[in-house]
């Protein structure tokens, strides 16, 4: 537990970003559970995938930069990877759903 | 005042656990196969974010590599399953 050593100027925005990202991911997954059709359901988790992951990765960058006393940017790799790959999966899944739906 | 970060980390872990439970329920219930693939996609993203938050909490750089590996293999798995649903074959000759 290293929450005590993080300075306040980094801890406050990191906590705010963590709460926002966690709530966005929870709302996205709740939408995945509650919506009633596949074409409506595929919209919900994209919010958690992009904005929620972006918030949590930004909080991680802030905390690790504050702990290392220098800018640390290697979490940008995961952000770029998620932003590149989640539309590919969504397009493939949507085409599979259109192909498999009985006319 | 500086105890706000551990509180936020605990709250985020709770929210990600609930989100993973929702995804698992959709994975078990899902009427069609593409619903299950979508639930698996959501599940791996939420698991990756959980690992990242644990990395913030424990202050170890190892968790970043685990999260990167989960992201890469999760994308490969989701793309392979979607391709299988689309064409009936993953790697076509």
N, CA and C atoms of all chains as a GROMACS GRO file, in nm:
protein
  588
    1UNK      N    1   0.085  -0.120   0.000
    1UNK     CA    2   0.000   0.000   0.000
    1UNK      C    3   0.088   0.123   0.000
    2UNK      N    4   0.088   0.195  -0.111
    2UNK     CA    5   0.176   0.311  -0.118
    2UNK      C    6   0.099   0.440  -0.133
    3UNK      N    7  -0.028   0.441  -0.090
    3UNK     CA    8  -0.109   0.561  -0.107
    3UNK      C    9  -0.061   0.677  -0.022
    4UNK      N   10   0.023   0.649   0.079
    4UNK     CA   11   0.066   0.757   0.168
    4UNK      C   12   0.177   0.841   0.106
    5UNK      N   13   0.256   0.782   0.017
    5UNK     CA   14   0.372   0.856  -0.036
    5UNK      C   15   0.338   0.940  -0.158
    6UNK      N   16   0.219   0.918  -0.218
    6UNK     CA   17   0.183   0.996  -0.336
    6UNK      C   18   0.146   1.138  -0.292
    7UNK      N   19   0.205   1.242  -0.352
    7UNK     CA   20   0.170   1.379  -0.313
    7UNK      C   21   0.027   1.413  -0.350
    8UNK      N   22  -0.025   1.515  -0.285
    8UNK     CA   23  -0.167   1.546  -0.297
    8UNK      C   24  -0.203   1.593  -0.437
    9UNK      N   25  -0.112   1.667  -0.504
    9UNK     CA   26  -0.146   1.718  -0.638
    9UNK      C   27  -0.164   1.605  -0.737
   10UNK      N   28  -0.106   1.487  -0.712
   10UNK     CA   29  -0.128   1.372  -0.799
   10UNK      C   30  -0.239   1.283  -0.747
   11UNK      N   31  -0.254   1.275  -0.613
   11UNK     CA   32  -0.352   1.182  -0.557
   11UNK      C   33  -0.495   1.227  -0.584
   12UNK      N   34  -0.518   1.358  -0.583
   12UNK     CA   35  -0.654   1.407  -0.598
   12UNK      C   36  -0.709   1.382  -0.739
   13UNK      N   37  -0.639   1.425  -0.849
   13UNK     CA   38  -0.691   1.392  -0.982
   13UNK      C   39  -0.690   1.243  -1.013
   14UNK      N   40  -0.592   1.170  -0.957
   14UNK     CA   41  -0.590   1.026  -0.983
   14UNK      C   42  -0.711   0.958  -0.921
   15UNK      N   43  -0.749   1.001  -0.798
   15UNK     CA   44  -0.866   0.943  -0.734
   15UNK      C   45  -0.993   0.976  -0.812
   16UNK      N   46  -1.001   1.102  -0.859
   16UNK     CA   47  -1.119   1.142  -0.938
   16UNK      C   48  -1.129   1.060  -1.067
   17UNK      N   49  -1.013   1.043  -1.137
   17UNK     CA   50  -1.013   0.966  -1.262
   17UNK      C   51  -1.046   0.820  -1.236
   18UNK      N   52  -0.997   0.764  -1.124
   18UNK     CA   53  -1.027   0.624  -1.094
   18UNK      C   54  -1.176   0.604  -1.070
   19UNK      N   55  -1.237   0.696  -0.993
   19UNK     CA   56  -1.380   0.681  -0.964
   19UNK      C   57  -1.461   0.695  -1.093
   20UNK      N   58  -1.425   0.795  -1.178
   20UNK     CA   59  -1.498   0.813  -1.305
   20UNK      C   60  -1.484   0.690  -1.394
   21UNK      N   61  -1.362   0.638  -1.409
   21UNK     CA   62  -1.342   0.524  -1.496
   21UNK      C   63  -1.414   0.400  -1.446
   22UNK      N   64  -1.412   0.379  -1.313
   22UNK     CA   65  -1.480   0.262  -1.257
   22UNK      C   66  -1.630   0.272  -1.278
   23UNK      N   67  -1.686   0.393  -1.256
   23UNK     CA   68  -1.831   0.408  -1.276
   23UNK      C   69  -1.868   0.388  -1.422
   24UNK      N   70  -1.785   0.441  -1.516
   24UNK     CA   71  -1.816   0.423  -1.658
   24UNK      C   72  -1.813   0.276  -1.697
   25UNK      N   73  -1.714   0.202  -1.648
   25UNK     CA   74  -1.706   0.059  -1.680
   25UNK      C   75  -1.825  -0.016  -1.622
   26UNK      N   76  -1.865   0.022  -1.499
   26UNK     CA   77  -1.979  -0.047  -1.437
   26UNK      C   78  -2.107  -0.019  -1.515
   27UNK      N   79  -2.125   0.106  -1.559
   27UNK     CA   80  -2.246   0.139  -1.636
   27UNK      C   81  -2.247   0.064  -1.769
   28UNK      N   82  -2.129   0.054  -1.832
   28UNK     CA   83  -2.121  -0.019  -1.959
   28UNK      C   84  -2.157  -0.165  -1.943
   29UNK      N   85  -2.104  -0.229  -1.838
   29UNK     CA   86  -2.134  -0.371  -1.818
   29UNK      C   87  -2.278  -0.393  -1.776
   30UNK      N   88  -2.333  -0.296  -1.699
   30UNK     CA   89  -2.474  -0.306  -1.661
   30UNK      C   90  -2.563  -0.295  -1.785
   31UNK      N   91  -2.524  -0.208  -1.880
   31UNK     CA   92  -2.597  -0.199  -2.006
   31UNK      C   93  -2.588  -0.328  -2.085
   32UNK      N   94  -2.470  -0.392  -2.081
   32UNK     CA   95  -2.455  -0.522  -2.148
   32UNK      C   96  -2.550  -0.625  -2.088
   33UNK      N   97  -2.573  -0.615  -1.957
   33UNK     CA   98  -2.662  -0.713  -1.892
   33UNK      C   99  -2.808  -0.680  -1.915
   34UNK      N  100  -2.845  -0.549  -1.916
   34UNK     CA  101  -2.985  -0.513  -1.908
   34UNK      C  102  -3.052  -0.490  -2.044
   35UNK      N  103  -2.977  -0.446  -2.146
   35UNK     CA  104  -3.041  -0.416  -2.274
   35UNK      C  105  -3.091  -0.545  -2.338
   36UNK      N  106  -3.192  -0.533  -2.427
   36UNK     CA  107  -3.268  -0.651  -2.462
   36UNK      C  108  -3.248  -0.701  -2.605
   37UNK      N  109  -3.153  -0.645  -2.680
   37UNK     CA  110  -3.131  -0.691  -2.816
   37UNK      C  111  -2.982  -0.683  -2.844
   38UNK      N  112  -2.930  -0.770  -2.932
   38UNK     CA  113  -2.786  -0.771  -2.953
   38UNK      C  114  -2.736  -0.640  -3.011
   39UNK      N  115  -2.810  -0.583  -3.105
   39UNK     CA  116  -2.764  -0.460  -3.169
   39UNK      C  117  -2.767  -0.343  -3.073
   40UNK      N  118  -2.853  -0.349  -2.969
   40UNK     CA  119  -2.847  -0.246  -2.864
   40UNK      C  120  -2.736  -0.278  -2.765
   41UNK      N  121  -2.711  -0.409  -2.746
   41UNK     CA  122  -2.616  -0.450  -2.644
   41UNK      C  123  -2.473  -0.420  -2.683
   42UNK      N  124  -2.445  -0.418  -2.814
   42UNK     CA  125  -2.306  -0.398  -2.855
   42UNK      C  126  -2.263  -0.253  -2.833
   43UNK      N  127  -2.359  -0.162  -2.813
   43UNK     CA  128  -2.321  -0.023  -2.788
   43UNK      C  129  -2.267  -0.003  -2.648
   44UNK      N  130  -2.321  -0.078  -2.551
   44UNK     CA  131  -2.295  -0.043  -2.411
   44UNK      C  132  -2.150  -0.059  -2.368
   45UNK      N  133  -2.082  -0.174  -2.396
   45UNK     CA  134  -1.948  -0.187  -2.340
   45UNK      C  135  -1.842  -0.100  -2.407
   46UNK      N  136  -1.875  -0.040  -2.523
   46UNK     CA  137  -1.774   0.044  -2.589
   46UNK      C  138  -1.739   0.165  -2.504
   47UNK      N  139  -1.837   0.213  -2.425
   47UNK     CA  140  -1.808   0.326  -2.335
   47UNK      C  141  -1.706   0.286  -2.230
   48UNK      N  142  -1.727   0.168  -2.170
   48UNK     CA  143  -1.629   0.122  -2.072
   48UNK      C  144  -1.495   0.091  -2.135
   49UNK      N  145  -1.498   0.041  -2.261
   49UNK     CA  146  -1.372   0.006  -2.325
   49UNK      C  147  -1.287   0.128  -2.356
   50UNK      N  148  -1.349   0.237  -2.399
   50UNK     CA  149  -1.269   0.353  -2.442
   50UNK      C  150  -1.251   0.453  -2.330
   51UNK      N  151  -1.361   0.510  -2.279
   51UNK     CA  152  -1.350   0.618  -2.182
   51UNK      C  153  -1.306   0.566  -2.045
   52UNK      N  154  -1.362   0.450  -2.003
   52UNK     CA  155  -1.323   0.395  -1.873
   52UNK      C  156  -1.177   0.355  -1.870
   53UNK      N  157  -1.133   0.285  -1.977
   53UNK     CA  158  -0.992   0.245  -1.982
   53UNK      C  159  -0.902   0.367  -1.992
   54UNK      N  160  -0.944   0.470  -2.066
   54UNK     CA  161  -0.864   0.592  -2.077
   54UNK      C  162  -0.848   0.661  -1.943
   55UNK      N  163  -0.956   0.670  -1.865
   55UNK     CA  164  -0.949   0.733  -1.732
   55UNK      C  165  -0.854   0.657  -1.640
   56UNK      N  166  -0.868   0.523  -1.635
   56UNK     CA  167  -0.784   0.444  -1.544
   56UNK      C  168  -0.638   0.451  -1.586
   57UNK      N  169  -0.612   0.450  -1.720
   57UNK     CA  170  -0.472   0.455  -1.764
   57UNK      C  171  -0.411   0.592  -1.736
   58UNK      N  172  -0.492   0.700  -1.746
   58UNK     CA  173  -0.442   0.833  -1.713
   58UNK      C  174  -0.408   0.842  -1.564
   59UNK      N  175  -0.494   0.782  -1.479
   59UNK     CA  176  -0.465   0.780  -1.335
   59UNK      C  177  -0.338   0.702  -1.306
   60UNK      N  178  -0.318   0.591  -1.380
   60UNK     CA  179  -0.196   0.512  -1.360
   60UNK      C  180  -0.072   0.590  -1.400
   61UNK      N  181  -0.082   0.666  -1.513
   61UNK     CA  182   0.031   0.750  -1.556
   61UNK      C  183   0.063   0.854  -1.450
   62UNK      N  184  -0.043   0.918  -1.394
   62UNK     CA  185  -0.021   1.021  -1.292
   62UNK      C  186   0.050   0.965  -1.170
   63UNK      N  187   0.000   0.850  -1.119
   63UNK     CA  188   0.056   0.796  -0.995
   63UNK      C  189   0.198   0.748  -1.016
   64UNK      N  190   0.224   0.679  -1.129
   64UNK     CA  191   0.359   0.627  -1.147
   64UNK      C  192   0.458   0.740  -1.176
   65UNK      N  193   0.411   0.849  -1.242
   65UNK     CA  194   0.499   0.964  -1.263
   65UNK      C  195   0.531   1.033  -1.130
   66UNK      N  196   0.430   1.044  -1.043
   66UNK     CA  197   0.454   1.109  -0.915
   66UNK      C  198   0.544   1.025  -0.826
   67UNK      N  199   0.534   0.892  -0.837
   67UNK     CA  200   0.618   0.806  -0.754
   67UNK      C  201   0.762   0.803  -0.805
   68UNK      N  202   0.781   0.810  -0.940
   68UNK     CA  203   0.915   0.799  -0.995
   68UNK      C  204   0.983   0.934  -1.007
   69UNK      N  205   0.912   1.045  -0.978
   69UNK     CA  206   0.968   1.181  -0.984
   69UNK      C  207   1.011   1.221  -1.124
   70UNK      N  208   0.955   1.154  -1.226
   70UNK     CA  209   0.984   1.191  -1.365
   70UNK      C  210   0.866   1.143  -1.448
   71UNK      N  211   0.847   1.198  -1.570
   71UNK     CA  212   0.733   1.152  -1.651
   71UNK      C  213   0.750   1.007  -1.695
   72UNK      N  214   0.647   0.927  -1.668
   72UNK     CA  215   0.647   0.786  -1.708
   72UNK      C  216   0.530   0.767  -1.804
   73UNK      N  217   0.560   0.722  -1.926
   73UNK     CA  218   0.455   0.720  -2.027
   73UNK      C  219   0.429   0.583  -2.085
   74UNK      N  220   0.478   0.475  -2.022
   74UNK     CA  221   0.461   0.348  -2.093
   74UNK      C  222   0.318   0.296  -2.089
   75UNK      N  223   0.228   0.355  -2.006
   75UNK     CA  224   0.088   0.312  -2.011
   75UNK      C  225   0.018   0.356  -2.138
   76UNK      N  226   0.079   0.453  -2.210
   76UNK     CA  227   0.020   0.497  -2.337
   76UNK      C  228   0.013   0.381  -2.436
   77UNK      N  229   0.105   0.284  -2.422
   77UNK     CA  230   0.104   0.164  -2.508
   77UNK      C  231  -0.030   0.092  -2.500
   78UNK      N  232  -0.078   0.070  -2.375
   78UNK     CA  233  -0.205  -0.002  -2.359
   78UNK      C  234  -0.320   0.081  -2.416
   79UNK      N  235  -0.316   0.215  -2.393
   79UNK     CA  236  -0.422   0.301  -2.446
   79UNK      C  237  -0.430   0.290  -2.598
   80UNK      N  238  -0.313   0.303  -2.664
   80UNK     CA  239  -0.312   0.295  -2.810
   80UNK      C  240  -0.360   0.158  -2.857
   81UNK      N  241  -0.318   0.052  -2.785
   81UNK     CA  242  -0.357  -0.082  -2.825
   81UNK      C  243  -0.508  -0.102  -2.814
   82UNK      N  244  -0.566  -0.056  -2.700
   82UNK     CA  245  -0.712  -0.070  -2.682
   82UNK      C  246  -0.786   0.012  -2.787
   83UNK      N  247  -0.739   0.136  -2.810
   83UNK     CA  248  -0.808   0.221  -2.907
   83UNK      C  249  -0.799   0.165  -3.048
   84UNK      N  250  -0.689   0.093  -3.080
   84UNK     CA  251  -0.677   0.034  -3.214
   84UNK      C  252  -0.759  -0.093  -3.228
   85UNK      N  253  -0.765  -0.175  -3.124
   85UNK     CA  254  -0.821  -0.309  -3.142
   85UNK      C  255  -0.970  -0.320  -3.111
   86UNK      N  256  -1.026  -0.231  -3.026
   86UNK     CA  257  -1.166  -0.253  -2.991
   86UNK      C  258  -1.262  -0.225  -3.108
   87UNK      N  259  -1.235  -0.129  -3.200
   87UNK     CA  260  -1.323  -0.118  -3.317
   87UNK      C  261  -1.315  -0.238  -3.411
   88UNK      N  262  -1.196  -0.300  -3.419
   88UNK     CA  263  -1.182  -0.418  -3.508
   88UNK      C  264  -1.271  -0.531  -3.458
   89UNK      N  265  -1.267  -0.555  -3.326
   89UNK     CA  266  -1.352  -0.659  -3.268
   89UNK      C  267  -1.500  -0.627  -3.287
   90UNK      N  268  -1.535  -0.497  -3.268
   90UNK     CA  269  -1.676  -0.459  -3.282
   90UNK      C  270  -1.725  -0.479  -3.425
   91UNK      N  271  -1.640  -0.442  -3.524
   91UNK     CA  272  -1.681  -0.459  -3.664
   91UNK      C  273  -1.698  -0.607  -3.698
   92UNK      N  274  -1.602  -0.691  -3.653
   92UNK     CA  275  -1.611  -0.834  -3.684
   92UNK      C  276  -1.735  -0.896  -3.619
   93UNK      N  277  -1.762  -0.856  -3.491
   93UNK     CA  278  -1.879  -0.912  -3.422
   93UNK      C  279  -2.009  -0.869  -3.489
   94UNK      N  280  -2.014  -0.742  -3.532
   94UNK     CA  281  -2.136  -0.693  -3.594
   94UNK      C  282  -2.161  -0.764  -3.727
   95UNK      N  283  -2.054  -0.786  -3.805
   95UNK     CA  284  -2.071  -0.858  -3.931
   95UNK      C  285  -2.112  -1.002  -3.907
   96UNK      N  286  -2.058  -1.065  -3.800
   96UNK     CA  287  -2.098  -1.201  -3.767
   96UNK      C  288  -2.245  -1.205  -3.728
   97UNK      N  289  -2.291  -1.102  -3.652
   97UNK     CA  290  -2.432  -1.101  -3.610
   97UNK      C  291  -2.524  -1.083  -3.730
   98UNK      N  292  -2.483  -0.994  -3.823
   98UNK     CA  293  -2.566  -0.975  -3.942
   98UNK      C  294  -2.570  -1.103  -4.025
   99UNK      N  295  -2.456  -1.173  -4.033
   99UNK     CA  296  -2.449  -1.296  -4.112
   99UNK      C  297  -2.532  -1.407  -4.049
  100UNK      N  298  -2.534  -1.412  -3.913
  100UNK     CA  299  -2.599  -1.523  -3.847
  100UNK      C  300  -2.746  -1.501  -3.817
  101UNK      N  301  -2.795  -1.376  -3.829
  101UNK     CA  302  -2.937  -1.352  -3.801
  101UNK      C  303  -3.023  -1.411  -3.911
  102UNK      N  304  -3.119  -1.495  -3.874
  102UNK     CA  305  -3.205  -1.554  -3.979
  102UNK      C  306  -3.293  -1.448  -4.043
  103UNK      N  307  -3.295  -1.447  -4.173
  103UNK     CA  308  -3.374  -1.347  -4.245
  103UNK      C  309  -3.523  -1.384  -4.241
  104UNK      N  310  -0.624   1.359   0.478
  104UNK     CA  311  -0.662   1.408   0.345
  104UNK      C  312  -0.600   1.322   0.236
  105UNK      N  313  -0.481   1.272   0.264
  105UNK     CA  314  -0.412   1.196   0.160
  105UNK      C  315  -0.457   1.051   0.155
  106UNK      N  316  -0.557   1.016   0.237
  106UNK     CA  317  -0.611   0.880   0.232
  106UNK      C  318  -0.718   0.867   0.125
  107UNK      N  319  -0.727   0.968   0.034
  107UNK     CA  320  -0.834   0.963  -0.066
  107UNK      C  321  -0.800   0.862  -0.176
  108UNK      N  322  -0.670   0.843  -0.202
  108UNK     CA  323  -0.633   0.749  -0.309
  108UNK      C  324  -0.663   0.603  -0.272
  109UNK      N  325  -0.632   0.556  -0.151
  109UNK     CA  326  -0.672   0.418  -0.117
  109UNK      C  327  -0.823   0.398  -0.121
  110UNK      N  328  -0.899   0.501  -0.079
  110UNK     CA  329  -1.045   0.488  -0.086
  110UNK      C  330  -1.091   0.474  -0.231
  111UNK      N  331  -1.034   0.558  -0.320
  111UNK     CA  332  -1.073   0.551  -0.461
  111UNK      C  333  -1.034   0.417  -0.522
  112UNK      N  334  -0.918   0.363  -0.479
  112UNK     CA  335  -0.874   0.234  -0.534
  112UNK      C  336  -0.969   0.123  -0.491
  113UNK      N  337  -1.012   0.127  -0.362
  113UNK     CA  338  -1.107   0.025  -0.316
  113UNK      C  339  -1.240   0.037  -0.390
  114UNK      N  340  -1.286   0.162  -0.410
  114UNK     CA  341  -1.413   0.182  -0.482
  114UNK      C  342  -1.402   0.130  -0.626
  115UNK      N  343  -1.287   0.158  -0.691
  115UNK     CA  344  -1.270   0.113  -0.829
  115UNK      C  345  -1.266  -0.039  -0.837
  116UNK      N  346  -1.200  -0.103  -0.739
  116UNK     CA  347  -1.195  -0.250  -0.741
  116UNK      C  348  -1.335  -0.309  -0.724
  117UNK      N  349  -1.416  -0.246  -0.635
  117UNK     CA  350  -1.554  -0.294  -0.616
  117UNK      C  351  -1.634  -0.280  -0.744
  118UNK      N  352  -1.621  -0.162  -0.811
  118UNK     CA  353  -1.697  -0.140  -0.935
  118UNK      C  354  -1.655  -0.238  -1.044
  119UNK      N  355  -1.525  -0.263  -1.056
  119UNK     CA  356  -1.480  -0.357  -1.160
  119UNK      C  357  -1.526  -0.498  -1.130
  120UNK      N  358  -1.532  -0.535  -1.000
  120UNK     CA  359  -1.582  -0.668  -0.967
  120UNK      C  360  -1.728  -0.681  -1.006
  121UNK      N  361  -1.809  -0.577  -0.976
  121UNK     CA  362  -1.950  -0.582  -1.014
  121UNK      C  363  -1.965  -0.588  -1.166
  122UNK      N  364  -1.880  -0.512  -1.238
  122UNK     CA  365  -1.887  -0.514  -1.385
  122UNK      C  366  -1.852  -0.652  -1.439
  123UNK      N  367  -1.752  -0.718  -1.377
  123UNK     CA  368  -1.716  -0.852  -1.424
  123UNK      C  369  -1.828  -0.951  -1.394
  124UNK      N  370  -1.897  -0.933  -1.279
  124UNK     CA  371  -2.010  -1.022  -1.249
  124UNK      C  372  -2.121  -1.005  -1.353
  125UNK      N  373  -2.149  -0.879  -1.392
  125UNK     CA  374  -2.249  -0.854  -1.497
  125UNK      C  375  -2.210  -0.922  -1.627
  126UNK      N  376  -2.081  -0.912  -1.664
  126UNK     CA  377  -2.037  -0.974  -1.789
  126UNK      C  378  -2.048  -1.126  -1.781
  127UNK      N  379  -2.017  -1.184  -1.664
  127UNK     CA  380  -2.027  -1.330  -1.650
  127UNK      C  381  -2.173  -1.374  -1.659
  128UNK      N  382  -2.265  -1.294  -1.600
  128UNK     CA  383  -2.407  -1.330  -1.610
  128UNK      C  384  -2.452  -1.328  -1.756
  129UNK      N  385  -2.407  -1.225  -1.832
  129UNK     CA  386  -2.445  -1.222  -1.974
  129UNK      C  387  -2.380  -1.337  -2.049
  130UNK      N  388  -2.258  -1.374  -2.008
  130UNK     CA  389  -2.190  -1.487  -2.074
  130UNK      C  390  -2.265  -1.617  -2.050
  131UNK      N  391  -2.320  -1.635  -1.928
  131UNK     CA  392  -2.393  -1.759  -1.901
  131UNK      C  393  -2.531  -1.757  -1.963
  132UNK      N  394  -2.592  -1.637  -1.973
  132UNK     CA  395  -2.732  -1.631  -2.014
  132UNK      C  396  -2.748  -1.616  -2.164
  133UNK      N  397  -2.654  -1.542  -2.227
  133UNK     CA  398  -2.663  -1.495  -2.365
  133UNK      C  399  -2.736  -1.585  -2.462
  134UNK      N  400  -2.837  -1.536  -2.530
  134UNK     CA  401  -2.915  -1.626  -2.616
  134UNK      C  402  -2.834  -1.677  -2.735
  135UNK      N  403  -2.752  -1.594  -2.794
  135UNK     CA  404  -2.679  -1.635  -2.913
  135UNK      C  405  -2.529  -1.638  -2.885
  136UNK      N  406  -2.454  -1.693  -2.982
  136UNK     CA  407  -2.309  -1.707  -2.962
  136UNK      C  408  -2.240  -1.571  -2.964
  137UNK      N  409  -2.292  -1.477  -3.047
  137UNK     CA  410  -2.222  -1.347  -3.053
  137UNK      C  411  -2.240  -1.269  -2.923
  138UNK      N  412  -2.349  -1.293  -2.850
  138UNK     CA  413  -2.364  -1.232  -2.717
  138UNK      C  414  -2.255  -1.281  -2.623
  139UNK      N  415  -2.226  -1.410  -2.632
  139UNK     CA  416  -2.122  -1.464  -2.542
  139UNK      C  417  -1.986  -1.410  -2.577
  140UNK      N  418  -1.957  -1.394  -2.708
  140UNK     CA  419  -1.827  -1.338  -2.746
  140UNK      C  420  -1.816  -1.193  -2.699
  141UNK      N  421  -1.924  -1.116  -2.709
  141UNK     CA  422  -1.924  -0.978  -2.662
  141UNK      C  423  -1.902  -0.972  -2.511
  142UNK      N  424  -1.964  -1.067  -2.437
  142UNK     CA  425  -1.945  -1.070  -2.292
  142UNK      C  426  -1.801  -1.104  -2.256
  143UNK      N  427  -1.739  -1.195  -2.331
  143UNK     CA  428  -1.598  -1.227  -2.306
  143UNK      C  429  -1.509  -1.107  -2.333
  144UNK      N  430  -1.541  -1.030  -2.437
  144UNK     CA  431  -1.464  -0.910  -2.470
  144UNK      C  432  -1.471  -0.810  -2.353
  145UNK      N  433  -1.593  -0.785  -2.304
  145UNK     CA  434  -1.608  -0.694  -2.189
  145UNK      C  435  -1.536  -0.748  -2.066
  146UNK      N  436  -1.541  -0.881  -2.048
  146UNK     CA  437  -1.479  -0.943  -1.931
  146UNK      C  438  -1.328  -0.923  -1.932
  147UNK      N  439  -1.263  -0.940  -2.049
  147UNK     CA  440  -1.118  -0.925  -2.046
  147UNK      C  441  -1.076  -0.781  -2.029
  148UNK      N  442  -1.154  -0.686  -2.083
  148UNK     CA  443  -1.117  -0.545  -2.062
  148UNK      C  444  -1.130  -0.508  -1.915
  149UNK      N  445  -1.237  -0.557  -1.850
  149UNK     CA  446  -1.254  -0.526  -1.708
  149UNK      C  447  -1.146  -0.593  -1.622
  150UNK      N  448  -1.107  -0.715  -1.660
  150UNK     CA  449  -0.999  -0.781  -1.586
  150UNK      C  450  -0.867  -0.709  -1.602
  151UNK      N  451  -0.841  -0.657  -1.725
  151UNK     CA  452  -0.718  -0.581  -1.747
  151UNK      C  453  -0.716  -0.454  -1.662
  152UNK      N  454  -0.832  -0.386  -1.653
  152UNK     CA  455  -0.838  -0.264  -1.571
  152UNK      C  456  -0.821  -0.297  -1.423
  153UNK      N  457  -0.874  -0.412  -1.380
  153UNK     CA  458  -0.854  -0.453  -1.240
  153UNK      C  459  -0.706  -0.475  -1.210
  154UNK      N  460  -0.636  -0.539  -1.305
  154UNK     CA  461  -0.493  -0.562  -1.284
  154UNK      C  462  -0.417  -0.430  -1.279
  155UNK      N  463  -0.459  -0.333  -1.364
  155UNK     CA  464  -0.392  -0.202  -1.360
  155UNK      C  465  -0.414  -0.131  -1.227
  156UNK      N  466  -0.538  -0.138  -1.175
  156UNK     CA  467  -0.567  -0.072  -1.047
  156UNK      C  468  -0.489  -0.140  -0.933
  157UNK      N  469  -0.478  -0.274  -0.940
  157UNK     CA  470  -0.394  -0.344  -0.841
  157UNK      C  471  -0.249  -0.300  -0.852
  158UNK      N  472  -0.202  -0.273  -0.975
  158UNK     CA  473  -0.066  -0.223  -0.994
  158UNK      C  474  -0.047  -0.086  -0.931
  159UNK      N  475  -0.151   0.002  -0.942
  159UNK     CA  476  -0.142   0.132  -0.873
  159UNK      C  477  -0.134   0.111  -0.723
  160UNK      N  478  -0.215   0.017  -0.672
  160UNK     CA  479  -0.223  -0.002  -0.527
  160UNK      C  480  -0.095  -0.059  -0.470
  161UNK      N  481  -0.037  -0.158  -0.540
  161UNK     CA  482   0.081  -0.223  -0.485
  161UNK      C  483   0.211  -0.157  -0.530
  162UNK      N  484   0.203  -0.063  -0.625
  162UNK     CA  485   0.321   0.012  -0.665
  162UNK      C  486   0.428  -0.070  -0.731
  163UNK      N  487   0.388  -0.173  -0.807
  163UNK     CA  488   0.488  -0.258  -0.872
  163UNK      C  489   0.474  -0.246  -1.023
  164UNK      N  490   0.585  -0.232  -1.097
  164UNK     CA  491   0.574  -0.217  -1.243
  164UNK      C  492   0.544  -0.347  -1.316
  165UNK      N  493   0.541  -0.460  -1.246
  165UNK     CA  494   0.518  -0.589  -1.312
  165UNK      C  495   0.375  -0.596  -1.366
  166UNK      N  496   0.280  -0.530  -1.293
  166UNK     CA  497   0.140  -0.541  -1.331
  166UNK      C  498   0.112  -0.478  -1.466
  167UNK      N  499   0.196  -0.379  -1.506
  167UNK     CA  500   0.178  -0.319  -1.638
  167UNK      C  501   0.200  -0.423  -1.749
  168UNK      N  502   0.303  -0.505  -1.733
  168UNK     CA  503   0.330  -0.608  -1.835
  168UNK      C  504   0.217  -0.710  -1.841
  169UNK      N  505   0.163  -0.746  -1.723
  169UNK     CA  506   0.051  -0.842  -1.721
  169UNK      C  507  -0.069  -0.782  -1.793
  170UNK      N  508  -0.096  -0.652  -1.770
  170UNK     CA  509  -0.211  -0.589  -1.835
  170UNK      C  510  -0.191  -0.583  -1.985
  171UNK      N  511  -0.069  -0.554  -2.030
  171UNK     CA  512  -0.042  -0.551  -2.174
  171UNK      C  513  -0.063  -0.689  -2.236
  172UNK      N  514  -0.017  -0.793  -2.167
  172UNK     CA  515  -0.035  -0.930  -2.219
  172UNK      C  516  -0.183  -0.965  -2.225
  173UNK      N  517  -0.261  -0.927  -2.120
  173UNK     CA  518  -0.404  -0.958  -2.121
  173UNK      C  519  -0.471  -0.888  -2.237
  174UNK      N  520  -0.433  -0.760  -2.263
  174UNK     CA  521  -0.493  -0.686  -2.374
  174UNK      C  522  -0.464  -0.754  -2.507
  175UNK      N  523  -0.336  -0.795  -2.528
  175UNK     CA  524  -0.300  -0.855  -2.658
  175UNK      C  525  -0.370  -0.989  -2.679
  176UNK      N  526  -0.364  -1.077  -2.577
  176UNK     CA  527  -0.424  -1.210  -2.597
  176UNK      C  528  -0.576  -1.204  -2.600
  177UNK      N  529  -0.634  -1.108  -2.526
  177UNK     CA  530  -0.779  -1.093  -2.532
  177UNK      C  531  -0.825  -1.049  -2.669
  178UNK      N  532  -0.750  -0.956  -2.731
  178UNK     CA  533  -0.788  -0.914  -2.867
  178UNK      C  534  -0.776  -1.029  -2.965
  179UNK      N  535  -0.668  -1.106  -2.953
  179UNK     CA  536  -0.651  -1.219  -3.046
  179UNK      C  537  -0.765  -1.320  -3.031
  180UNK      N  538  -0.803  -1.348  -2.904
  180UNK     CA  539  -0.911  -1.443  -2.882
  180UNK      C  540  -1.044  -1.392  -2.935
  181UNK      N  541  -1.075  -1.266  -2.907
  181UNK     CA  542  -1.203  -1.211  -2.955
  181UNK      C  543  -1.209  -1.208  -3.107
  182UNK      N  544  -1.097  -1.165  -3.170
  182UNK     CA  545  -1.097  -1.159  -3.316
  182UNK      C  546  -1.109  -1.299  -3.375
  183UNK      N  547  -1.043  -1.400  -3.315
  183UNK     CA  548  -1.052  -1.535  -3.368
  183UNK      C  549  -1.193  -1.590  -3.355
  184UNK      N  550  -1.258  -1.564  -3.238
  184UNK     CA  551  -1.394  -1.617  -3.221
  184UNK      C  552  -1.492  -1.546  -3.313
  185UNK      N  553  -1.475  -1.415  -3.334
  185UNK     CA  554  -1.564  -1.345  -3.426
  185UNK      C  555  -1.544  -1.394  -3.569
  186UNK      N  556  -1.419  -1.419  -3.607
  186UNK     CA  557  -1.391  -1.469  -3.741
  186UNK      C  558  -1.450  -1.608  -3.759
  187UNK      N  559  -1.445  -1.688  -3.653
  187UNK     CA  560  -1.505  -1.822  -3.662
  187UNK      C  561  -1.656  -1.813  -3.678
  188UNK      N  562  -1.720  -1.720  -3.605
  188UNK     CA  563  -1.865  -1.704  -3.621
  188UNK      C  564  -1.899  -1.653  -3.759
  189UNK      N  565  -1.809  -1.570  -3.815
  189UNK     CA  566  -1.839  -1.508  -3.944
  189UNK      C  567  -1.821  -1.606  -4.060
  190UNK      N  568  -1.711  -1.682  -4.060
  190UNK     CA  569  -1.678  -1.763  -4.176
  190UNK      C  570  -1.676  -1.912  -4.148
  191UNK      N  571  -1.688  -1.956  -4.023
  191UNK     CA  572  -1.680  -2.098  -3.993
  191UNK      C  573  -1.540  -2.152  -3.994
  192UNK      N  574  -1.441  -2.062  -3.998
  192UNK     CA  575  -1.302  -2.104  -4.003
  192UNK      C  576  -1.219  -1.985  -3.957
  193UNK      N  577  -1.110  -2.010  -3.883
  193UNK     CA  578  -1.033  -1.898  -3.831
  193UNK      C  579  -0.928  -1.853  -3.930
  194UNK      N  580  -0.845  -1.947  -3.974
  194UNK     CA  581  -0.740  -1.914  -4.071
  194UNK      C  582  -0.776  -1.982  -4.201
  195UNK      N  583  -0.807  -1.902  -4.302
  195UNK     CA  584  -0.851  -1.962  -4.427
  195UNK      C  585  -0.732  -1.985  -4.518
  196UNK      N  586  -0.731  -2.095  -4.590
  196UNK     CA  587  -0.619  -2.123  -4.680
  196UNK      C  588  -0.619  -2.030  -4.802
   0.00000   0.00000   0.00000
